[in-house]
Amino acid sequence: MLGKLGIGGKDKGDKAKHGGFEIGKVVHFSDKTENHELWIEEKGNSLEIMVASYDPSPVIRRLKEWNKERQNNQRRKNR
């Protein structure tokens, strides 16, 4: 896909954890309790931002999970 846009070439990146191909560099970060990786994955004709600590997932799904956890923790603190 990126090759059609004039970015990169015909070579694909490394095979990604979920079956697509990684684009660019993997970014490593920590939230002080877990280490995570962030990368862009090409899947067919689309790109998806992925994040993983223990289970690779689309970043939008993981952000929703983390937000729900944060809200639950805040509720517990306010009791």
Buried (B, 14 or more C-beta within 10 A) or exposed (E): BBEEEEEBEEEBBEEBBBEBBBBEEBEEEEEEEEEBBBBBBBBEEEBBBBBBBEEBBBBEEBEEEEEEEEEEEEEEEEE
